[in-house]
């Protein structure tokens, strides 16, 4: 991956990857990330839903209640956009993080421990999350889940068949739309669907259709769900815009060794390096490395939006302060030509003096001291009242230095 040394880049992402032939670099990397990422359980959705139901259950008809719950989730759940992703949207707060659905069947603490430790298809979850789930989620949903309501009405013969394994609980944890999607969503936008829903609502016949009220609830829930999907998409668009603003990024997913990549981009002058590999993704983290100090900082992927600008600002501030200190250390004041010549001979840097503004005095400074004018600062100092070259009244202070 080659770029001009003058191309503005704030952040270089160096990726540790496995090479697979036959795909573009982007697809190859995303595929490998998917393979390498450990599946995990997220309780975020369960916490949002439980809080919502505690506040709102019984206030709305069931279809509208469920739609409003979906709206709340789309407003609050963590959103994620991975590097180079063109199709975005995760079930959980990070790749391969699976949400729990306590309204369908509420996992027990034992279930969570089994999922966390089993050899086949393990889903990792922290003890802290298990404790939170036991404290905040399980007590509310006890006796309220779809599974419990259904099994309360299942005949004894069906319960016995279930208990001996004649049919499984596969569908207990999956909503009807979990893996299916109607073609309408690919043919019509959400606003189009809302318009069609509004038309159907307007034409309901409450006088002659005994199902009109039920239809009204379902259609209203559909419209709310469209709003939820729109909000969810807009939040991703806002995040994508933020990401594009806080850094100019280049991705180095070449097959070169990490050390080669690091040296290459340091020579190009890129101020900040982001290192990420499969183990980092498992921990939902990356490493940020400043070019000036080579200091390494581990950062959560959820905090990159603030961490990258903070690192760039700290680097800018440190570079400025070091440059300012170096300039002040190598700047001397003089009021006579003898002082100017003596300082110029003994030191490198800048010499500041007063100046009358005459070109002849500027030429004299160059001939006798080997210095030319470098700048006339906005913040002026009154070092003396006269020009050191001619003795005439001075008009301004000037910095002098050797031109290379």
PADREN-335381 format. One line per 4 residues: number of its first residue (from 1); their letters; for each residue y, x, z of C-alpha. Coordinates in steps of 0.5 Angstrom, whole numbers. Example, Ala and Ser with C-alpha at 12.3 -4.5 7.8 and 13.67 -1.06 7.14 Angstrom:
! PADREN-335381
1	as	-9,25,16; -2,27,14
//
This chain:
! PADREN-335381
1	xxxx	0,0,0; 6,3,-2; 14,1,-1; 20,5,-3
5	xxxx	22,9,3; 29,5,3; 26,-2,3; 28,-5,10
9	xxxx	22,-6,14; 23,-7,22; 15,-8,24; 9,-5,20
13	xxxx	2,-8,22; -4,-4,22; -10,-7,22; -17,-5,24
17	xxxx	-22,-8,19; -29,-8,16; -29,-7,8; -32,-13,4
21	xxxx	-32,-12,-4; -30,-18,-8; -24,-21,-5; -17,-20,-4
25	xxxx	-15,-16,2; -12,-22,5; -18,-26,4; -22,-21,6
29	xxxx	-18,-20,13; -18,-27,15; -25,-28,13; -27,-22,18
33	xxxx	-22,-24,23; -26,-31,23; -33,-27,24; -30,-23,29
37	xxxx	-27,-28,34; -31,-30,40; -31,-38,40; -27,-40,47
41	xxxx	-26,-47,50; -19,-49,51; -17,-54,57; -10,-55,54
45	xxxx	-11,-62,50; -15,-64,56; -9,-63,61; -4,-66,56
49	xxxx	-8,-72,55; -10,-73,63; -3,-73,65; -1,-78,59
53	xxxx	-7,-83,61; -5,-82,69; 2,-85,67; 1,-90,61
57	xxxx	-6,-93,62; -5,-100,62; 2,-100,59; 0,-101,52
61	xxxx	-6,-104,48; -12,-99,47; -10,-97,39; -3,-96,41
65	xxxx	-5,-92,47; -9,-88,43; -4,-86,38; 1,-85,43
69	xxxx	-3,-80,46; -4,-77,40; 3,-76,39; 4,-73,46
73	xxxx	-1,-68,44; 2,-66,37; 9,-65,41; 6,-61,46
77	xxxx	0,-57,44; 1,-50,43; 1,-48,35; -1,-42,32
81	xxxx	0,-38,25; -4,-32,24; -1,-27,19; -2,-28,12
85	xxxx	-5,-35,13; -3,-40,8; -6,-46,11; -5,-47,18
89	xxxx	-6,-51,24; -11,-50,30; -15,-55,34; -13,-50,40
93	xxxx	-8,-45,42; -11,-40,38; -17,-39,33; -24,-41,34
97	xxxx	-21,-44,41; -25,-51,42; -21,-57,45; -25,-61,50
101	xxxx	-25,-69,50; -25,-72,57; -24,-79,54; -31,-78,50
105	xxxx	-35,-75,55; -32,-70,61; -36,-64,62; -38,-62,69
109	xxxx	-37,-55,72; -44,-54,71; -43,-55,63; -37,-51,63
113	xxxx	-41,-45,66; -47,-46,61; -43,-46,55; -39,-39,58
117	xxxx	-46,-36,59; -51,-38,54; -54,-33,49; -53,-38,43
121	xxxx	-46,-41,41; -43,-38,47; -36,-41,48; -32,-37,53
125	xxxx	-28,-40,59; -24,-37,65; -26,-38,72; -19,-40,73
129	xxxx	-19,-46,67; -26,-48,70; -22,-49,77; -16,-53,74
133	xxxx	-21,-57,70; -25,-59,76; -18,-60,80; -14,-64,75
137	xxxx	-19,-67,69; -25,-69,72; -23,-73,78; -19,-78,73
141	xxxx	-24,-79,68; -30,-80,73; -32,-87,70; -27,-88,65
145	xxxx	-31,-84,59; -33,-87,53; -40,-84,54; -40,-87,61
149	xxxx	-38,-94,59; -43,-94,53; -49,-92,58; -47,-98,62
153	xxxx	-49,-103,57; -55,-99,54; -61,-103,55; -66,-99,60
157	xxxx	-71,-98,54; -66,-94,50; -64,-90,57; -71,-88,57
161	xxxx	-71,-86,50; -65,-82,51; -68,-78,57; -74,-76,54
165	xxxx	-70,-73,48; -72,-78,43; -64,-78,41; -59,-73,43
169	xxxx	-52,-73,45; -49,-70,39; -44,-75,38; -42,-76,45
173	xxxx	-37,-71,44; -34,-72,37; -29,-78,35; -31,-82,29
177	xxxx	-26,-78,25; -28,-71,28; -31,-68,21; -29,-74,16
181	xxxx	-22,-74,12; -20,-80,7; -18,-78,1; -11,-82,2
185	xxxx	-8,-76,6; -9,-72,-1; -6,-77,-5; 0,-80,-1
189	xxxx	5,-76,4; 6,-79,11; 12,-82,9; 9,-86,4
193	xxxx	3,-88,8; 9,-91,13; 12,-95,8; 5,-98,6
197	xxxx	4,-99,13; 11,-102,14; 9,-107,8; 3,-109,11
201	xxxx	6,-111,18; 12,-115,15; 7,-119,11; 2,-121,17
205	xxxx	1,-128,18; 1,-130,25; 0,-137,24; -6,-137,20
209	xxxx	-10,-131,21; -13,-130,28; -14,-123,27; -6,-122,26
213	xxxx	-5,-119,33; -11,-114,32; -8,-112,26; -1,-111,28
217	xxxx	-4,-106,34; -8,-102,29; -2,-102,24; 3,-100,29
221	xxxx	-2,-94,32; -3,-92,25; 5,-91,24; 5,-87,30
225	xxxx	0,-83,28; 3,-81,22; 9,-79,26; 5,-75,30
229	xxxx	2,-71,24; 10,-70,21; 12,-67,28; 6,-63,28
233	xxxx	7,-60,21; 15,-60,23; 13,-55,29; 9,-51,24
237	xxxx	15,-50,19; 20,-48,25; 15,-43,28; 14,-40,21
241	xxxx	22,-40,20; 23,-36,27; 17,-31,25; 21,-30,18
245	xxxx	27,-29,22; 26,-24,28; 23,-18,24; 22,-16,16
249	xxxx	14,-15,16; 9,-11,12; 2,-11,13; -2,-5,12
253	xxxx	-9,-7,11; -11,-1,7; -18,3,8; -14,9,11
257	xxxx	-16,11,17; -11,9,23; -8,16,24; -7,16,17
261	xxxx	-3,10,17; 1,11,24; 3,18,21; 5,15,14
265	xxxx	9,9,17; 13,14,22; 15,18,16; 18,12,13
269	xxxx	22,11,19; 19,4,21; 21,3,28; 16,-1,31
273	xxxx	8,-2,29; 4,-7,31; -4,-5,32; -9,-11,32
277	xxxx	-17,-11,31; -23,-15,33; -23,-13,40; -15,-15,41
281	xxxx	-16,-22,38; -22,-23,43; -17,-22,48; -11,-26,44
285	xxxx	-7,-19,44; -4,-14,40; -1,-7,41; 6,-5,40
289	xxxx	8,2,39; 16,4,38; 17,10,33; 22,14,38
293	xxxx	18,14,44; 11,12,42; 10,8,48; 5,3,47
297	xxxx	5,-4,50; 0,-9,50; 3,-16,48; 0,-23,48
301	xxxx	0,-26,41; 3,-32,44; 9,-28,46; 10,-24,40
305	xxxx	16,-29,38; 20,-26,44; 17,-19,45; 18,-16,38
309	xxxx	26,-18,38; 26,-15,45; 22,-9,43; 27,-8,37
313	xxxx	33,-9,41; 31,-4,46; 30,1,41; 36,0,38
317	xxxx	40,0,45; 36,7,47; 38,10,40; 45,8,40
321	xxxx	46,11,48; 42,17,46; 47,18,40; 53,17,44
325	xxxx	51,21,49; 50,27,44; 56,26,41; 60,26,47
329	xxxx	56,32,50; 58,35,43; 66,33,43; 71,37,45
333	xxxx	79,36,46; 84,41,44; 92,41,44; 93,48,40
337	xxxx	90,51,34; 88,57,38; 84,52,42; 81,49,36
341	xxxx	79,56,33; 76,58,39; 72,52,40; 70,51,33
345	xxxx	67,59,34; 63,57,40; 60,50,39; 58,45,34
349	xxxx	60,38,34; 67,35,34; 74,37,36; 79,32,37
353	xxxx	86,33,37; 93,30,35; 95,30,28; 102,29,25
357	xxxx	99,25,18; 101,31,14; 96,33,8; 99,40,9
361	xxxx	96,40,16; 90,37,14; 89,43,9; 91,48,14
365	xxxx	86,46,19; 81,47,14; 83,54,12; 84,57,19
369	xxxx	79,53,23; 74,51,17; 74,44,20; 76,37,16
373	xxxx	78,31,18; 72,26,20; 75,20,22; 81,17,26
377	xxxx	78,12,31; 80,5,33; 80,7,40; 86,12,40
381	xxxx	87,17,46; 94,21,47; 92,28,48; 99,31,47
385	xxxx	105,29,44; 105,34,38; 101,36,32; 97,43,33
389	xxxx	98,45,26; 106,44,25; 108,42,32; 111,36,29
393	xxxx	111,29,33; 104,27,33; 102,20,30; 95,19,31
397	xxxx	88,23,34; 83,25,29; 76,28,30; 75,34,26
401	xxxx	68,37,24; 64,42,19; 63,38,13; 56,39,11
//
